[in-house]
Amino acid sequence: MNTNPGPAFPVGGPRGTIRAGDADRDRVVELLKGAYSEGRLSKDEYDDRVEHALSARTYADLDLLLTDLPVARAFPPPAPAVVIPAPPERGTNGLAVASVACGIAQLVVGPLATIPAIVFGHMAQHQIKRTGERGSGLALAGLLLGWGAVVLGIVMISIALAVVASHPLPPGQLPIPHVPQAP
């Protein structure tokens, strides 16, 4: 008795080399039971094919057991790959760019751009968290430049006050320059 009929589809294909699992083997055994109950297989053929099904390693091994039977393919062809498009690239947050620009500009125009650098930096970070835009590093750079200028300004004012406080004026001298009076 020949229990190894010709393949229903090419065994050497990529699908035929895929390893079969327990559920796949059980599915083939159920199809063989149906064929045996319809009288398409003798008891010996059925037992032999079930034994081969339970020891099959690949889909090709399982398909060989069903090729001469009028049953649906034991395993549907693999589904086509579904391509999920990448999300659109998000741009750089404009407030982050403005924050770093103001942070750099304060080196040229002085403390005039310090407060906008800080405000734009905080607003940019909030928007970036909400929208997922790029530019978090730019916002952070603007914040560091802005707050760095604030700290530097406080340190400079503190040093100037300490210098003035360490050199008191002699008694009777006012720090205001003397203005001559008209005769």
Helices and strands as residue ranges (DSSP letters): G 15-17, H 22-37, H 43-54, H 59-64, H 94-109, G 110-113, H 114-131, H 136-166
